[in-house]
Amino acid sequence: MPNTLAMHLGILYLGGTIGCSGSPLTPLAAEIFLPCLKTIIAEEISRPLLSDAEAESINATQTSWHFYSGEIKDSSALVPEDWADILAMLLHPDQHHIKHWIILHGTDTLAFTAAFLETALQGTDLNVVVTGSQLPLLNPVALTLDRASDALGNLKTAYQILKNAQSHTQGWVCVAFHQQSWAADTVQKIHTQELTAFSGQKEEAHGSQISVHNNRPYLTNHTNFESLKKQLSAINIQIYYASPLPSHTLAEQLEHILTSGVEAVILMAYGLGNFPDDLRIHRALLAAEQRGVMVIITTQVPFGGVETRYAAGNWLSACGVLSAKILPLPAIFAKLAWLLITEANFIERRKKWLALTA
């Protein structure tokens, strides 16, 4: 019987650098990594973070840790159906008493997963922190804590966020990395090697930087996650990166993508959302809208988002192209994926997108 006085905290290990060892670096199997992680948490996080007053009143502050694993992989191998497996774990009936989760994820696609969870878990009471590390948690020989790694610091940050928020009932998802945290749908990876690997926008809510779930939940522990997995495996989203080619070449490339059976296309434009203006591109985009293809305009620039102040980008809305505004690429992809599996037609998807970016 779960201890109702404790904060029940689940750790879901999915691989990634934080669990890597060897040369070349490869994620350790859960049966090797999780026992080491349990020892480190007991020695470095559970008791050391308790004040004297908290230690005297342990029932009020005690954390009951629960350890799980999904499919262990390098996160560059992530596919959308993996998200269904993560959701199934978080919402499994056997875990109904666990409202606080730390997800250990590889950094390559961490922002994609976090943004998808933020969207999919709308309306639930789960508090989720997604984190990882740029360096492995463990010494490769002894499999003990490597104190030169950023992994322990990221774990402590994630735990502190959950500990501070445990009295709040509304659920949320955030990303924690290098002593910072951000709303899950604002995060993007910005460096391949530095410990400041991510950036995002901070939202003040419940004293933490989080995205709050306010809506009625779409998912429950009765959801058919196998069906969800099948739907996610079938989504077709493509990304087109604008480059300084002749307009007829761009038009040919776009026509090919837009008529390939794709369900959504993300146009990565220049600057504030500027894209070469060509009659053939107009026609291709209008035809795609008639076929129910979602086309979203964003920018190749990491920060600032898109606007329509320049004529070079203003024309796109007349061709049915929707703005991503300030959303980074991982959030655009994740939100499109969710709309494709939850809304049956183009009109509803378009309406929901406008609401998401309002």
C-alpha positions in Angstrom: 0.0 0.0 0.0 1.6 3.3 -1.1 2.6 5.7 1.7 0.2 8.6 1.3 2.3 10.9 3.5 5.3 10.7 1.1 5.9 12.5 -2.1 5.8 9.6 -4.6 8.3 10.4 -7.3 8.9 8.2 -10.3 12.1 8.2 -12.3 11.7 7.0 -15.9 15.1 6.1 -17.5 15.1 6.1 -21.3 18.8 6.0 -22.0 20.7 8.9 -23.4 24.1 10.3 -22.4 23.2 10.4 -18.7 23.2 6.6 -18.7 26.0 6.0 -21.1 29.3 4.2 -20.7 32.0 2.6 -22.8 33.8 3.7 -26.0 32.0 4.7 -28.1 29.4 5.9 -25.5 26.4 3.6 -25.4 23.4 3.7 -23.0 23.6 1.1 -20.2 20.8 -1.4 -19.8 18.3 -0.5 -17.1 19.3 -3.5 -14.9 22.8 -2.0 -14.7 22.1 1.7 -14.6 19.1 1.8 -12.2 20.8 0.1 -9.2 23.7 2.6 -9.5 21.2 5.5 -9.8 19.3 4.3 -6.7 22.5 4.3 -4.7 23.5 7.8 -5.9 20.1 9.3 -5.1 20.1 7.8 -1.6 23.6 9.1 -0.9 23.5 12.5 -2.7 19.9 13.6 -3.0 17.4 12.1 -0.5 19.0 12.8 2.9 21.5 15.6 2.0 18.7 17.9 0.8 16.7 17.6 4.1 17.2 20.4 6.6 17.4 19.5 10.3 13.8 20.6 10.8 12.7 18.4 7.8 14.6 15.5 9.1 12.7 15.7 12.5 9.4 15.8 10.6 10.2 13.2 8.0 6.6 12.2 7.2 6.0 15.7 5.9 9.0 15.7 3.5 9.9 12.1 2.8 10.2 11.1 -0.8 9.2 7.7 -1.9 11.3 6.9 -5.1 10.0 4.6 -7.8 12.3 3.5 -10.6 11.2 2.5 -14.1 12.6 2.2 -17.6 11.3 2.4 -21.1 13.1 1.3 -24.3 16.7 2.2 -23.8 18.2 4.0 -26.8 20.2 6.9 -28.0 17.7 9.7 -28.3 18.7 10.3 -32.0 16.8 7.0 -32.6 13.5 8.4 -31.1 10.4 7.9 -33.2 6.9 9.4 -32.4 5.4 6.0 -31.3 8.0 6.1 -28.4 5.8 8.9 -26.9 2.9 6.6 -26.6 5.0 4.2 -24.5 6.1 7.1 -22.2 2.5 8.2 -21.7 1.4 4.6 -21.0 4.0 4.4 -18.3 3.1 7.7 -16.7 -0.6 7.0 -16.7 -0.5 3.3 -15.9 -3.1 2.3 -13.3 -0.4 0.8 -11.1 1.3 4.2 -11.0 -1.8 6.2 -10.2 -0.3 7.3 -6.8 2.8 8.8 -8.5 2.1 12.4 -9.5 5.7 13.6 -9.7 8.1 12.3 -12.4 11.6 12.9 -13.6 12.3 11.6 -17.1 15.9 10.9 -18.0 16.2 11.4 -21.7 19.0 11.9 -24.3 19.6 15.5 -25.2 19.2 15.1 -29.0 15.4 14.9 -29.0 14.7 15.8 -25.4 12.9 19.0 -26.4 10.7 17.2 -28.8 9.6 14.7 -26.1 9.1 17.4 -23.5 6.9 19.5 -25.9 4.8 16.5 -26.8 4.2 15.5 -23.2 3.3 19.1 -22.4 0.6 19.0 -25.0 -0.6 15.4 -24.4 -0.8 15.7 -20.6 -3.0 18.8 -20.7 -5.6 18.6 -17.9 -3.9 15.9 -15.9 -2.5 16.3 -12.4 1.0 15.0 -13.3 4.1 17.1 -12.6 6.9 16.1 -15.0 10.5 17.3 -15.3 12.4 16.2 -18.3 16.2 16.2 -18.0 19.4 14.5 -19.0 23.0 15.5 -19.2 25.9 16.3 -21.5 28.2 13.9 -19.6 27.5 10.4 -18.3 26.4 10.1 -14.6 28.7 7.2 -13.9 32.5 6.6 -14.0 32.9 4.1 -16.9 35.1 1.7 -14.9 33.7 1.6 -11.4 30.1 2.6 -12.4 30.1 5.0 -9.4 29.2 8.7 -9.5 31.4 10.8 -11.8 31.5 14.1 -9.9 32.9 15.9 -13.0 29.6 15.2 -14.8 26.7 17.7 -15.0 24.2 14.8 -14.4 23.9 14.9 -10.6 23.4 18.7 -10.7 20.6 18.2 -13.3 19.0 15.5 -11.1 19.1 17.8 -8.1 17.5 20.6 -10.0 14.7 18.4 -11.2 14.1 17.0 -7.7 14.1 20.5 -6.2 11.5 21.7 -8.7 9.2 18.8 -7.9 9.8 19.2 -4.1 8.9 22.9 -4.3 5.7 22.2 -6.3 4.3 19.2 -4.5 1.5 21.1 -2.8 0.0 22.2 -6.1 -2.7 20.1 -7.8 -2.5 21.4 -11.4 -0.2 19.3 -13.5 2.7 20.7 -15.6 5.7 19.8 -17.7 9.1 21.5 -17.7 12.7 20.9 -18.8 15.5 21.3 -16.2 19.1 21.6 -17.3 22.2 23.3 -15.9 20.5 24.8 -12.9 17.7 26.3 -15.0 14.2 25.3 -15.9 11.9 26.3 -18.8 8.4 25.8 -20.0 8.5 22.5 -22.0 7.1 23.9 -25.2 9.7 26.8 -25.4 12.9 24.6 -25.2 15.5 23.9 -27.9 18.9 22.5 -27.9 21.5 25.2 -28.6 24.9 23.6 -28.0 26.4 20.2 -28.8 29.1 20.2 -26.1 28.7 23.0 -23.5 26.8 22.2 -20.3 24.4 25.1 -21.2 22.9 22.8 -23.8 19.4 24.2 -23.8 17.5 27.4 -23.8 13.9 28.3 -23.4 11.4 30.8 -22.0 10.7 31.0 -18.3 7.2 31.2 -17.1 6.4 32.2 -13.5 3.8 29.7 -12.2 3.7 28.1 -8.7 7.2 29.5 -8.1 8.7 27.5 -11.0 9.2 27.9 -14.7 6.5 25.6 -16.1 3.7 25.1 -18.6 0.5 24.6 -16.6 -2.2 22.2 -17.7 -5.6 23.9 -17.4 -7.8 21.9 -19.8 -9.9 18.8 -19.5 -7.6 15.8 -19.9 -7.6 13.9 -23.2 -5.7 11.0 -21.8 -6.5 8.8 -18.8 -5.3 5.5 -17.4 -8.1 3.9 -19.5 -6.7 5.2 -22.8 -5.8 2.6 -25.5 -2.1 3.4 -25.8 -1.5 0.7 -28.4 -4.0 2.5 -30.6 -2.3 5.8 -29.9 1.1 4.2 -30.7 -0.3 3.0 -34.1 -1.6 6.5 -34.9 1.7 8.1 -34.0 3.6 5.6 -36.2 1.6 6.7 -39.2 2.0 10.5 -39.0 3.8 12.2 -41.9 5.4 15.6 -41.0 8.1 17.1 -43.2 10.4 20.0 -42.7 11.6 22.2 -45.5 14.6 24.4 -44.9 14.7 27.5 -47.2 18.0 28.0 -49.1 19.2 30.6 -51.6 18.2 28.6 -54.7 16.4 29.9 -57.8 12.7 30.3 -57.2 11.8 27.6 -59.8 13.9 25.1 -57.9 12.3 26.0 -54.6 8.9 25.6 -56.2 9.7 22.2 -57.6 11.0 21.0 -54.2 7.9 22.3 -52.4 5.5 20.8 -55.0 7.2 17.5 -54.5 6.9 17.6 -50.7 3.3 19.0 -50.7 2.0 16.3 -53.1 3.8 13.4 -51.5 1.0 12.5 -49.1 2.4 14.6 -46.3 -0.1 15.7 -43.6 1.9 18.7 -42.3 4.9 20.7 -43.5 7.0 23.0 -41.4 8.6 25.8 -43.6 11.9 27.0 -42.0 12.1 30.5 -43.5 14.6 33.3 -43.2 14.5 36.0 -40.5 11.0 36.9 -39.2 9.4 34.4 -41.6 10.5 35.7 -45.0 10.1 33.3 -47.9 10.7 33.7 -51.7 7.5 35.1 -53.3 6.8 33.2 -56.5 3.5 32.5 -58.3 4.2 28.8 -58.6 4.8 28.6 -54.8 1.5 30.4 -54.2 -0.3 27.8 -56.3 1.4 24.9 -54.6 0.5 26.2 -51.1 -3.1 27.0 -52.0 -3.5 23.5 -53.5 -2.0 22.0 -50.4 -4.5 23.8 -48.2 -7.4 22.5 -50.4 -6.0 18.9 -49.7 -6.0 19.6 -46.0 -2.2 19.8 -45.6 -1.2 21.9 -42.5 1.7 24.3 -43.5 3.4 26.1 -40.6 5.9 28.9 -41.1 8.8 29.3 -38.7 12.3 30.7 -38.8 15.8 29.3 -39.1 16.9 31.8 -36.5 17.0 30.3 -32.9 15.3 33.2 -31.1 12.7 35.8 -31.8 10.0 33.9 -33.7 8.1 35.0 -36.8 6.0 38.1 -37.7 4.4 39.5 -40.8 5.9 43.0 -40.9 7.9 42.3 -44.1 6.2 41.9 -47.5 8.5 39.0 -48.1 6.6 37.0 -45.5 3.2 38.7 -45.3 1.9 37.0 -48.4 2.1 33.5 -46.9 -1.1 33.8 -44.8 -3.1 34.5 -47.9 -2.0 31.0 -49.1 -3.2 29.3 -46.0 0.1 29.2 -44.2 -0.1 29.3 -40.4 2.4 31.1 -38.1 4.4 29.3 -35.5 4.9 32.7 -33.8 7.6 32.1 -31.1 7.4 28.3 -30.9 10.7 26.6 -31.5 10.9 23.7 -34.0 10.6 20.8 -31.4 7.3 22.3 -30.1 6.0 22.9 -33.6 6.7 19.3 -34.5 5.2 17.9 -31.3 2.1 20.0 -31.4 1.5 19.1 -35.0 1.9 15.4 -34.2 -0.7 15.7 -31.4 -3.2 17.5 -33.7 -2.8 14.9 -36.4 -3.8 12.1 -34.1 -6.5 13.8 -32.1 -8.3 16.0 -34.6 -10.1 14.3 -37.5 -10.1 17.0 -40.1 -8.2 20.0 -41.4 -10.7 22.6 -40.2 -10.4 21.4 -36.6 -6.7 21.1 -36.7 -6.4 24.6 -38.1 -8.7 25.9 -35.3 -6.7 24.2 -32.6 -3.4 25.4 -34.0 -4.7 29.0 -33.9 -5.8 28.5 -30.3 -2.4 27.0 -29.4 -0.5 29.9 -30.7 -2.9 32.7 -29.7 
